[in-house]
Amino acid sequence: MVKQHSCHPSHSGQIARLNRISGQLDGVKKMIVERRYCPEILIQLKAVRSALRSVESNILKSHLESCVAESFADRKERAQKIDEIKILLDKFQC
């Protein structure tokens, strides 16, 4: 279970980016329906993946700058946040 904190930042600025990504995915689906050339589809999928990684990176940076930074005032919470970041980084490994 994920613990909610008062420092939880707003990520509403990412909504526009996610909407663009959604549009890109719709475009990829259309390309598949139209039986477009495979490399063209793959290039668009790479663009979607890159855009998602950018959103991930922005949210992680925000988390580090707010929730993690705030946790440094308490030794126990700091250790918990460091463990949390380690787990997140393991999950992001390709």
N, C-alpha and C positions, 0 to 999 in steps of 0.2 A: 504494500500500500504506500502511495506517495503522500508525504506529509506536506500540508499546505502551510505557507509562511506568509507573514505580513509583508515581506519584501517582494512577493511574487510580482514580477514586472509585467507590464502589458506588452503583448506581441501583436497588437492590432495593426501595426505598421507592416506586418508581413502578409496581411490579407490580400492586398493588391497584387503582391508577387505570386501568392498561391492561386489567385484568380487567373493570372497570366499563364501559370503552369497548367492549370485546368484547361485553358484554351489551347495550349500547346498539345496536351494529350488528346483533346477532341480532334485536333488537326492530324495527329498521328493515326487515330482511328479512321479518319476519312481517307488518309493515304492508303491504309491497308484495304479498305473497302474498294478503293479505286485501283488496287493492285499496282501501286507505284513501285518503282525500282527499289530493291532492297537496301542498297547503300543510302538512298535518300531517306528512307524510314529510319535507318540506324543513326544517321546524323541528327535527325530530329529527336530521337530517343536520348542521344547523348546530351543534347541541349536541355532536355527536361531534367535529366539526372543532374546536370551541372547547376541548373536553377534550384533544384531541391537541396542540393548541398549548400548552396549559398544561404538559403533560408535556415537550414540546420545550423550553419556557422553563426549566423546573426543571433539566433535564439540562444546558442551556447555562450556566445560572448556576453549577451545580456544577463544570462544566468550567473556567469562568473563575476560580472561587474556589480551585480546587486545581491543576490542570495548568498553566493559564496563569500563575497567580500564582507557582508554583514555578519556572517557566521564566525569571522575571525575574532570577534570580541569574546567568544565563549570557547574554551579549549575543547570540550567534548563535542560541541556542535561542529567546530572546525574539523575535527577528525572524521565525523560522520560525512561532512560535505566532501572531504578529500576522497573518502571511500566511494561516495556516490559518483564523483567525477571519474574515478578509475573504472567503475562498472560501465559508465556511459562510454568511455573511450574504448573499452573492450568490445562493446556492442557496435561501435562505428568502424571497427576494423574490417577491411575487405577480405 
